């Protein structure tokens, strides 16, 4: 059977608090009935493999792959994509919750864009501009606020320096052209940045949409590892990324990413690409408020940041 899309979920332990709820959210969505769901278990050492077998055995569109070793984020996703039958692939972290309609919207945007692209959603937890301001703490409240942020869809694509791969979509042909994720990054960290850079070099745009929100719990894959182990892994993979891409890397976080989005709001308003400026104003205000929560402690940097914000606010007001 040929599916319109294949969702790849790499699972490692904690089925009840990660992969289970993620799968449940997908199965609630009728639009996902003709989407293939491939779950790759990376040699979990708890009862996750047993629970995965039990809960997926009667689901026709769910494929379960059980690895004999932990192949990391890159290896697990590469294994899943190798089995994928969909034209579109969506790499989805196990610690996400997907609101109904999100997968269909991702597929529609990818098909209608008519350009090579990686596409991501917005979320409550990320290390770049995909993160939006989220005062809520409970999952249901976060989902409600996230969906409310999306508001009326406008089809805007925002340029990003990189995408966080808690959820990313692309044509399978793009993934194959890039030879998948680099398994040299081992268990994880920076393989998504590496893929984003390699995709851009091949002419892909790195984009996200504020019309799509997906909940991301975050930090689950390494929660059982010591702080030193995690730090060493991050440090080693950061060096690997720098060796691979030399001067093409710009390390930035949520603060700079959020400023990047504010600048793009100004461009959208100037181009008058939407008939609903109220929605654009609302989102600009939300991002601007978020920016005000991220002042540096350094007094000089605080002043420089304040000047940047004030300038962006004035430019947006002028339209």
TILO-196718 format. One record per residue (C-alpha): y, z, x. Coordinates in steps of 0.2 Angstrom, whole numbers, plus 5000, padded with zeros to 4 digits. Each point is the difference from the previous one (the first is absolute). Last residue first. Example, Ala and Ser with C-alpha at 12.3 -4.5 7.8 and 13.67 -1.06 7.14 Angstrom:
% TILO-196718
{r {4995, 5036, 5068}}
{r {4983, 5003, 4994}}
END
This chain:
% TILO-196718
{r {5245, 5042, 5021}}
{r {5015, 5011, 5004}}
{r {4991, 5015, 4995}}
{r {4985, 4995, 5011}}
{r {5012, 4998, 5015}}
{r {5008, 5017, 4997}}
{r {4983, 5009, 4999}}
{r {4994, 4991, 5016}}
{r {5015, 5005, 5009}}
{r {4999, 5018, 4995}}
{r {4982, 5001, 5005}}
{r {5003, 4992, 5017}}
{r {5014, 5013, 5003}}
{r {4989, 5014, 4995}}
{r {4987, 4994, 5012}}
{r {5012, 5000, 5015}}
{r {5007, 5017, 4995}}
{r {4982, 5007, 4999}}
{r {4996, 4992, 5017}}
{r {5014, 5009, 5008}}
{r {4996, 5016, 4992}}
{r {4981, 5000, 5004}}
{r {4991, 5007, 4986}}
{r {4997, 4983, 4993}}
{r {5004, 4997, 4981}}
{r {4985, 4995, 4990}}
{r {5004, 5007, 4982}}
{r {5015, 4989, 4998}}
{r {4989, 4985, 5002}}
{r {4990, 5005, 4985}}
{r {5016, 5000, 4990}}
{r {5004, 4983, 5006}}
{r {4982, 4994, 4995}}
{r {5002, 5007, 4983}}
{r {5017, 4993, 4998}}
{r {4995, 4983, 5006}}
{r {4985, 5001, 4987}}
{r {5012, 5004, 4986}}
{r {5013, 4987, 5005}}
{r {4986, 4986, 5001}}
{r {4994, 5005, 4982}}
{r {5017, 5000, 4993}}
{r {5003, 4983, 5009}}
{r {4987, 4992, 4987}}
{r {5004, 4981, 5001}}
{r {4992, 4999, 5017}}
{r {5003, 4989, 5015}}
{r {5018, 5003, 5000}}
{r {5001, 4994, 5019}}
{r {5012, 5014, 5004}}
{r {4989, 5013, 4990}}
{r {4985, 4995, 5009}}
{r {5008, 5000, 5017}}
{r {5007, 5018, 4997}}
{r {4983, 5005, 4994}}
{r {4993, 4993, 5017}}
{r {5012, 5012, 5010}}
{r {4994, 5015, 4990}}
{r {4982, 4995, 5004}}
{r {5003, 5000, 5019}}
{r {5009, 5017, 4998}}
{r {4983, 5006, 4993}}
{r {4991, 4993, 5015}}
{r {5012, 5009, 5012}}
{r {4996, 5017, 4991}}
{r {4982, 4997, 4997}}
{r {4995, 4997, 5018}}
{r {5003, 4988, 5014}}
{r {4991, 4993, 5015}}
{r {5006, 4983, 5004}}
{r {4987, 4990, 5009}}
{r {5002, 4982, 5006}}
{r {5004, 5005, 5018}}
{r {4982, 5001, 5006}}
{r {4988, 4996, 4986}}
{r {4982, 5003, 5006}}
{r {5005, 5013, 5013}}
{r {5011, 5009, 4988}}
{r {4987, 5001, 4986}}
{r {4987, 5007, 5013}}
{r {5013, 5013, 5005}}
{r {5002, 5005, 4982}}
{r {4981, 5000, 4998}}
{r {4998, 5013, 5014}}
{r {5014, 5011, 4994}}
{r {4993, 5000, 4982}}
{r {4983, 5004, 5005}}
{r {5006, 5014, 5012}}
{r {5010, 5008, 4986}}
{r {4986, 4999, 4988}}
{r {4988, 5008, 5012}}
{r {5013, 5014, 5004}}
{r {5004, 5004, 4982}}
{r {4981, 5002, 4997}}
{r {4991, 4989, 4989}}
{r {4995, 5004, 4982}}
{r {5016, 4993, 4992}}
{r {4998, 4984, 5010}}
{r {4996, 4988, 4986}}
{r {5009, 5010, 4987}}
{r {5018, 4999, 5007}}
{r {5008, 4992, 4984}}
{r {4998, 5003, 4981}}
{r {5007, 4982, 4996}}
{r {5005, 4996, 4982}}
{r {5002, 4982, 4997}}
{r {5017, 4992, 4993}}
{r {5003, 4982, 4997}}
{r {5016, 4992, 4995}}
{r {5009, 5006, 5016}}
{r {4990, 4986, 5009}}
{r {4996, 4999, 5018}}
{r {5001, 4986, 5013}}
{r {4995, 4995, 5018}}
{r {5002, 4981, 5000}}
{r {4986, 4991, 5008}}
{r {5004, 4986, 5014}}
{r {4986, 5004, 5012}}
{r {5011, 5011, 5011}}
{r {5004, 5010, 4984}}
{r {4981, 5003, 4997}}
{r {4998, 5006, 5018}}
{r {5014, 5012, 4997}}
{r {4993, 5006, 4984}}
{r {4982, 5002, 5007}}
{r {5007, 5010, 5015}}
{r {5009, 5012, 4988}}
{r {4985, 5002, 4989}}
{r {4989, 5004, 5015}}
{r {5013, 5013, 5005}}
{r {4989, 5015, 4996}}
{r {4981, 5000, 4998}}
{r {4982, 5004, 5004}}
{r {4999, 4987, 5014}}
{r {5016, 4990, 5004}}
{r {4989, 4987, 5009}}
{r {4994, 4996, 4983}}
{r {5015, 4988, 4998}}
{r {5001, 4996, 4981}}
{r {4995, 4983, 4994}}
{r {4998, 4984, 5011}}
{r {5018, 4995, 4996}}
{r {4994, 4984, 4991}}
{r {4987, 5010, 4991}}
{r {5013, 5012, 4993}}
{r {5011, 4985, 4995}}
{r {4985, 4991, 4992}}
{r {4997, 5016, 4990}}
{r {5017, 4998, 4992}}
{r {5010, 5016, 5001}}
{r {5001, 5017, 4993}}
{r {5005, 5017, 5008}}
{r {4997, 5018, 4994}}
{r {4999, 5015, 5011}}
{r {5004, 4987, 5013}}
{r {5018, 5005, 5004}}
{r {5009, 4984, 5002}}
{r {5011, 4995, 5015}}
{r {5018, 4995, 5003}}
{r {5002, 4998, 4981}}
{r {5008, 4986, 4990}}
{r {5002, 5004, 4982}}
{r {4993, 4989, 4986}}
{r {5010, 5000, 4983}}
{r {4989, 4995, 4985}}
{r {5011, 5008, 4988}}
{r {4988, 5012, 4991}}
{r {5009, 5012, 4988}}
{r {4998, 5018, 5006}}
{r {4991, 5002, 5016}}
{r {5008, 5017, 5002}}
{r {4992, 5006, 4984}}
{r {4983, 4995, 5006}}
{r {5003, 5011, 5015}}
{r {5007, 5014, 4990}}
{r {4985, 5000, 4989}}
{r {4988, 4999, 5014}}
{r {5008, 5014, 5009}}
{r {4999, 5011, 4985}}
{r {4982, 4996, 4998}}
{r {4996, 5004, 5018}}
{r {5010, 5016, 5000}}
{r {5014, 5002, 5013}}
{r {5015, 4992, 4992}}
{r {5016, 4997, 5010}}
{r {4996, 4982, 5005}}
{r {5012, 4990, 5009}}
{r {4992, 4983, 5005}}
{r {4988, 4996, 5014}}
{r {4997, 4982, 5003}}
{r {5014, 5000, 5013}}
{r {4989, 5008, 5013}}
{r {4988, 5014, 5004}}
{r {4992, 5001, 4983}}
{r {4998, 5012, 4986}}
{r {5007, 4999, 4982}}
{r {4996, 4981, 4999}}
{r {5007, 4983, 4999}}
{r {4989, 4985, 5000}}
{r {4994, 4988, 5014}}
{r {4999, 4981, 5002}}
{r {4995, 4991, 5016}}
{r {5007, 4982, 4999}}
{r {4997, 4982, 5002}}
{r {5011, 4991, 4987}}
{r {4998, 4993, 4982}}
{r {5006, 5017, 4992}}
{r {4991, 4997, 4984}}
{r {4982, 5004, 5006}}
{r {5005, 5015, 5009}}
{r {5011, 5007, 4986}}
{r {4986, 4997, 4987}}
{r {4987, 5009, 5011}}
{r {5011, 5015, 5003}}
{r {5005, 5001, 4982}}
{r {4981, 4999, 4994}}
{r {4996, 5014, 5013}}
{r {5015, 5011, 4993}}
{r {4996, 4998, 4982}}
{r {4992, 5017, 4998}}
{r {5007, 5013, 5012}}
{r {4990, 5001, 5017}}
{r {4997, 5017, 5007}}
{r {4998, 5000, 5019}}
{r {4990, 5011, 5012}}
{r {4987, 4987, 5003}}
{r {5012, 4988, 5008}}
{r {5001, 4983, 4993}}
{r {4998, 4983, 5009}}
{r {5003, 4987, 4987}}
{r {4992, 4983, 5003}}
{r {5005, 4984, 4991}}
{r {4989, 4985, 4998}}
{r {4986, 5012, 4995}}
{r {4982, 4999, 5006}}
{r {5001, 5015, 5013}}
{r {4985, 5004, 5011}}
{r {5009, 4997, 5017}}
{r {5015, 5008, 4992}}
{r {4990, 5016, 4998}}
{r {4994, 5000, 5018}}
{r {5017, 4997, 5007}}
{r {5007, 5014, 4989}}
{r {4987, 5012, 5008}}
{r {5003, 4994, 5018}}
{r {5019, 5002, 4998}}
{r {5000, 5017, 4992}}
{r {4987, 5007, 5011}}
{r {4983, 4994, 5003}}
{r {4992, 5017, 4996}}
{r {4981, 4996, 5003}}
{r {4985, 4996, 4989}}
{r {5011, 4990, 4988}}
{r {4997, 5001, 4981}}
{r {5006, 4985, 4991}}
{r {5003, 5002, 4981}}
{r {5004, 4985, 4989}}
{r {5009, 5003, 4983}}
{r {5002, 4986, 4988}}
{r {4984, 5003, 4990}}
{r {5002, 5019, 4999}}
{r {4983, 5008, 4996}}
{r {4997, 5007, 5017}}
{r {5018, 5005, 5004}}
{r {5000, 5018, 4996}}
{r {4983, 5005, 5006}}
{r {5001, 4990, 5016}}
{r {5018, 5007, 5004}}
{r {4994, 5018, 4996}}
{r {4986, 4998, 5013}}
{r {5011, 4993, 5013}}
{r {5013, 5013, 4997}}
{r {4988, 5015, 5002}}
{r {5007, 5005, 5017}}
{r {4998, 4991, 5017}}
{r {5009, 4984, 4995}}
{r {4994, 4985, 5010}}
{r {5015, 4989, 4997}}
{r {4997, 4996, 4982}}
{r {5006, 4983, 4996}}
{r {5005, 4998, 4981}}
{r {5002, 4982, 4994}}
{r {5008, 4998, 4983}}
{r {5000, 4982, 4993}}
{r {5013, 4996, 4987}}
{r {4995, 4992, 4984}}
{r {4999, 5017, 4991}}
{r {5016, 5006, 5009}}
{r {5012, 4994, 4986}}
{r {4991, 5013, 4989}}
{r {5008, 5014, 5010}}
{r {4991, 5016, 4998}}
{r {4987, 4995, 5014}}
{r {5014, 5000, 5013}}
{r {5005, 5017, 4996}}
{r {4982, 5006, 5001}}
{r {4998, 4992, 5017}}
{r {5015, 5009, 5007}}
{r {4994, 5017, 4992}}
{r {4983, 4998, 5008}}
{r {5006, 4993, 5017}}
{r {5011, 5015, 5004}}
{r {4998, 5017, 4993}}
{r {4982, 4999, 4994}}
{r {4994, 4988, 5013}}
{r {5006, 5012, 5014}}
{r {4991, 4991, 5014}}
{r {5005, 4983, 5008}}
{r {5004, 4985, 4988}}
{r {5007, 4983, 5004}}
{r {5006, 4992, 4984}}
{r {5001, 4981, 5000}}
{r {5006, 4992, 4984}}
{r {4995, 4982, 4997}}
{r {5010, 4987, 4990}}
{r {4998, 4986, 4988}}
{r {4981, 5002, 5001}}
{r {4987, 4987, 5002}}
{r {4983, 5004, 4994}}
END
